[in-house]
Amino acid sequence: MTGNKGEWSELFVFFKLLADGKLFSADKDLNKTESFIEVNSIYRKDSGKRLEFKITENINLIDQTTGKLILSFPKEKAEEISNRLLKEINSGKKKSDELIQSFNDLLITEVSDKSQKKGDINILIYDPTHGIESDQKFSIKSFLGSKPTLFNANKTTNIIYKINDKTGSAVSDSHLKEINLIASRHKYIDRIKRIIELGYQINFDSYQDDTFKLNLQIIDSDLPEIIAEIVLDKYVNRVINITEVIEKLNHENPMSYDLSQGHQFYEYRIINFLVEVALGMTSKTVWSGEYDVIGGIIIVKQDSEIVCYHLVDFNKFKTYLKNATKLDNPSGGKMGYGEVYMENNSSFIKLNFQIKA
């Protein structure tokens, strides 16, 4: 059983929810509120079986296929495992044989439930406010390690920009070599800076992957150009916080929207994008608009407190995304971006991004 801190955090949430039997909501600033939903069961596919961990006075482990009870254990055992796991996650060391054995005793042999898609945990919840029981998937984001990634980068998220001088000519051979030799700590930012210092203009050209571009367009037809604008500005002016991104777009209005009556074109489009990626959209798969996550987002805070943005509280969830997210640089070597290159006598550069929560 191996995994990073985020993946081990999923298992921590699993046992903590079994022990507590409740999942508390967060306000727009990620503070725990008094509102909660009850956790009745957690479903998991592991050890070749579809398992239900049903919370009663004890926790009953049931084979979903046969309906037979496999074993029963006290909630205190789940609490003990969650506490021990949290301690070992924070230590950064390899998980102890004793801890691994305690998982195996409960038929848990994998860190993450691989049967899930965007959702990380499948819970049968009861909402006492509305009197509704439902089976819902939640995504888990953990702050126990580095800040969690809301939107992952890969080669399909490369955005292509064309580089020209004032006459429309491509980058000269000597300048291309000079730019690509820049190897400073912030080399991609410094390369963009040098391109501009040399008198070149950088303009959005296209997306490396049509699936990603079309996924953006299905959310909003202008979104590919808006995302390209904010990604370039991240490298030019280091504007990374989404609140600042929206403020700058409103000020510069690159899409020439009519903002005279206060319509929040940029905020609406960007927040919709963040919601879609949080609830299921990726860059690699054609996006149908059908959410893999229908429950909401569970967040493990730095102090290990667990809170939730249930989609009943959709406006709080959107406010959290707006206030908490920021643009980040993925690895250039892995993603294949950040170098000026020639194609059909024209010069281009690819830039990439990911979004941290």
N, C-alpha and C positions, 0 to 999 in steps of 0.2 A: 504494500500500500504506500504509494508515493504521491505527492502533490505539492503545489505551492501554497502560500498562506491563504490565498483566496479560496482554493479548493478545500483545504482543511477547515476553513471557516464555515463552509457549507455543512460539513459534518458536525461542527460545533453547534450550529443553529438547529440541526436535526435533533440532537440530544437535549439541548436547552429547551426547545419547544415541547418535547416529550415530558420533560420534568415540570415545566411551568403550566402547560396546558392553556396558555394565553399568549396572544400576540398584540402588543400595545401599539397604537397609532402614534405618529409624530406630527408636530406642527410644521409650519413652513420653514422653520429654522432648525429642524431635526431634533427638537426637544420632545421628550416623551410626554404624552397626554394621558388623561384618565380613561380615554376611550379604548376599547379592546375588542377583539374577536376571540372566540374560544376555539382551541385546537382539539378536534375530536379524534382524528386519525391522521397519520402520515403514511403515504404510500411510497414504495421503493422497489425497484427491480434489482435484485442482487442474488448471488449464489444460484443462478439459473431459475429463480422463482420470482413471482410477483407477490410482494409482501405487504401486509397492512400492519402497522403498529398502532393498535387501537387503545386509546386512553380511557381507562375506567378507574376503579380504585387502584389497580395495578396497570401495567402496560402489557397488553396481550398481543403476541406476535402470531399473525394468522396467514396461512397460505391462501392467497386470493383465489387461486384456481380451484382448490378443493374445499375451501371454507373451513379447513381444520385448524385447530389451535396447535401451534408448534411449541410454544413455551410462553411463560408469563414471568414478569420481573417487576420489582417495585420501582416507583418513580424516583426513589432515592438513588437507585443504581444509575439511572439516566443522569441525575444531577451530579453524581460522583464522576461519571465518565466525562461529562461536559466540562467540569472544573479541571480535571486532569488534562484533558485535551487543550483547553485554553492555556494552561500553564506551559505545556510543551510547545504550542504554537508560538507563544511569546518568547520562549527560550531560543527558538530558531534551530534547535538541535533535531536530530533524527528521532522519530517517534519511538518510544520504548517498546520492547517486546511485550511487556505486560499490558500496555495500552492496546496494541494491535490484537492481542489475544482476546481482550474484552470485546473488541468489535467482532472478531470471528465467532465468538460464543453466541452472538446475536445475529449470525448469518450475514454480517457486513464484511465484505472482502474488497470493496473498492471505495476510494475516497469520495468520488462523485457518482451520482446516479446517471449513468451514461444513456439511459433511455429518455432523459429529458432533452429538450431542444434549448430554446432561450430560457425557459423556466428551469430553475435549479432544484425546486422542491414542490411536491404535489401534496396538498393538505385538504382534508375534509374539515371545513370550518363551520362554525355557527355564529351568526351575527346577532347578538342579543338586542341590538337597537331596532333591527328590521325583522327579527324573528325568522331568518332564513338560513337554512343549512345548504352548503354547496361545496362541490369539489373544485378546487382552484389551484392553479400553478402560480408560484411566486419566483421572481428572480432575486438572487442574493448578492449584495455588494458589501464587501468588507473593508473597513479601514484599519484592520489589525496589521496589515502589511503596508505597502504603498497605497496611494489613493486608487480606488477601483476604476477600471476602464469601462465606460459606458458604451463606447463605440470603438471596436478594434480596427487597427490598420492592417492592410496587407497590400499586395501588389495591385489588386483591383481598385484600391482607393487612390492610386496615383492620379494627379491632375496635371495635364500637359499645358505649358505656357510657351508661347512663341516669343522670341527675343529679336528685336530689330533696333537699328539706329534710326536717326531722324529721317534718313533717306530711304528707309525700308530695307536696308542691307542686313545680312546676317552678321553674327559675331565673327570677328577676324580670327584666323588661326592662332595668332600670338595671344590674343585676349582669351580665347577658349582655353588654351593651355594654362595661362596665368590663373584664371578663375578656378579651374578644376584642381590646381595644385594647392589651393588654400586648404589647410588641414588644422585650423585652430579648434579650440574647444567647442565653439558654436559655428562650425564651418559652414553649415547650410545658410544660416543667417548672414554670415560674413560674405559668402559667395553672392548672395542676392544683393547685399550692400555694394559689393564691388561692381557687379553688373550695372547698377544704377550710376555709380560714380564714373564709370567709363562712358556714360552717355546713352546707354541702351534703354529701351522701353520693354516692359514685360507685360504681355497681355494674354488673357485666357484663350486657349485654343480648343481643347477637347478633353475628354476623359479617356484614360487608358482602357477602361472596361465599360462596355455599353450597358451591361446589366446594372451596374451601380448608377450610371447616369439615368437610366430609365426608372430605377427605383426612386431616385430623387424627383424625377419629373412626375411620377404618379402621385407623390405627395403634393407637389406644386410645380407647375411648368417652369417657373423662374428659379427654382431652388438650385439647379446645377450651377448657374451663373452666380448666385448669391454665395454658395459654399466656396466656389473658386475665388471669389472676391475676398472672403474672410480668411481663407487659407493663405493667400498671397500676403495679405496685410499682417498676418501672424509673423511672417518672415521679414517683412519690410519694417513694421513699426512695433512688433512684439505685443500686439493686442491679443490677449488670450482668454481673459475672463468673459464669459458669454454676456454678462450685463454690460461690459464695456464694448464688446463687439456690437451689440444691438444699438447702444448709444451712438457709436461712431457711424454705423450704417444710417441711422436716422438723420444724423448731421450731414453726411456726404450724399446720401440718397443716390447710389450708383445706378439704380434701376429706373430713376426718374419717375417714381410714383407720385401721385397727387397726395401730399401729406397735409394739405391745407385745413382739413377738417379733423385732424387728429387720428386718422386710421393708423393702426400699428402694423403695417404691412410686414416689416422685417421681424419684429418680435413674434408675430403670429406664425410666420413661416418657419423660423428657426426653432421655436418651442415645439411646433408640430413635428419637426424632424427629430428632435431629442426624444419626444414621446414615442415616436415610431421605432427608433433604434432601441429604446429601453424595453419596449414590449414585443420585439421580435424581428424587426428588419435588420438584415445584414447586407453587406455589399456583394456577396457572392451568389445569392439565391434570389430568383425572381420574387418580388414582394407582392403578395396578393391582398395585403391589408388585414389578413387574419392573424390575430394575436396568439403567439405561443404562451405568453404570460397574460392571464386574465384576472389574477388576484391583485397583483401590485408588486412592489419592491420591498424586500426586507433588507434592512441596513444594520450591519454590526459596527457600532461606533468604536472609537479608539479605546474607550474604557470598558469595552465588551458588552455594553448595554445593547439590547436588540429592540429595534423599533420598525415600524412598517408604514408605508404609504399605500393604503388600500385604495383601489380605484373608485370606491365610493367617495373618497376625498380627493377627487381628481384635480381640483383647482390648487389644493395644497401641494400635490405632487408636481404640477407644472411650475409652481413658484419655486419649489425646491430645485428642480432641474435648472431653472433660469439662474438662480443664485449660486448654485454649487458647482456647476460644470465649467470646464475650461479646456481650451485647445492644448494639445501636447504634441511633441515630436516623436514619431516612432523611429526605429532603427533604419538609417539610410541604406546600410549594407544589405539588410534583409529585404527591404522593400524596393530597392533599385531606383532611388530618386536622388536628386541633389547635384547631378552633374550636367553641364551643358553638353549637348550633342548635336550633330548635324544630320539632317535628313532631307533629301531632295533640294540641296543648296539652301536650306533654311535652318535656323538654329532654334533649339528648344531646351527647356528644362522641365523636369517632373518634380512636383512637390507633393508631400503627403501629410497626413494628419491623423490623430486619434483624439478622442474626447474622454477626459477623466472626470469623475464625479467627486 
